[in-house]
Amino acid sequence: MIKRLFIALVLAMIAVMFLDLAANYRESTSLSQLGYYYVDQGPAELGAANLVTAVVVTYRGLDTLGEVTVLFISAAGVGLMLRRERKRDKGNNGDARMRHHKPSSEIVETATELLLPMVILFGIYVFLNGHLSPGGGFQGGAIIASGTMFLLLALPESHISRLLISIMESLSGFSYVVVGVLGVILAGGFLDNRIIGLGTFGSLFSAGAIPLIYAFVGIKVGFELSAVLDRFREDTDIT
Amino acid sequence: MTILPISVIVLCSGLGLILIGLWGMLTQRNMIRMIIGFSLLDTGIHMVMIAIGYVTGGTAPIIDAVVPAAEATSLVVDPVPSALVLTAIVIGLGVTAVMLSFAVRIHQTKHTLNIDECTESKW
């Protein structure tokens, strides 16, 4: 009872704090100084039509590298958490505890085979156009992982190569850092996108290294999230 | 009757979601529900950040035929909070995945999702 009262009190106090925040909120009528600089100078400086991408990949590129690292660590953590149990169970009981899935109907299987390449292609489209339209490496990667999820739901027996995932993940992560270091050598600083020509503004091959970096991020995120989904899937098999 | 501006609606629903998420995390005993509470809190924070970056009448900060580079500063919303939210969504996803894997592990070893039954490390 006291606990419930305490929780209600805490929530009420936070609500009062928020009330003050909401009451004093005024919609801004102009950009902040930093935002103004990015919008004013960004297109000419970096050649990216999508200014959010310019901020994420180049102006605050180091933060994005940190973000990719956090995602990698969490994927590794999920892998570590869910791996040991699987091995032990396999050692003890072998295939006896492996659940036998009822095969999917032919409609589901055919639809998956038809749609899966398109889902993955759409993911690639989204991360390659990250500097021109809403989207980018993380969104494209998530779409690719949703394709994997689709595969795992429709064809539960399908197997995803662990080796391929780790090779692709390490390669793309490594290339991302290499592009960043190339920025120090060839251009203004770490992760500077002007290591190759900026190209025509608004075309696919423009904005210097941004499409390249987003392609690496997209591949990395796609494989990482697929690995996470795969871990959770295998785990449901043993219960 | 004045119509509320869109940013105020987003801000207030964001703050409301934060409160609902906190309430869920504090009162629920089922781990999956606590994780859902965390996700609600996370989404609420994103909405508040987006509302703060909104500029009256602004559109997405993407330069194209409708938003020419020369006039962009008066037409778009602040790109910095949008970029921050993009980062925050990914971090939130990673944290949620790790929490869910913890829940799966606890369920494997204890066959329960009730947090009250995990008493070993309680002081």
Interface residues (C-beta under 8 A of the other chain):
Chain A: R4 I7 V10 L11 I14 A15 F18 L21 A22 Y25 E27 S28 T29 S30 L31 S32 L34 G35 Y36 Y38 V39 D40 G42 P43 A44 A49 N50 L51 V52 A54 V55 V56 R60 D63 T64 E67 V70 L71 I73 S74 A75 G77 V78 M81 L82 E85 L132 S133 P134 G136 F138 F201 G202 V221 V228 R231 F232 D235 I238 T239
Chain B: P5 S7 V8 L11 C12 L15 I18 L19 L22 W23 L26 T27 A51 G53 Y54 V55 T56 A60 P61 I62 I63 D64 A69 A72 T73 S74 V76 D78 P79 V80 S82 A83 L86 T87 I89 V90 I91 L93 G94 V95 A97 V98 L100 S101 F102 V104 R105 Q108
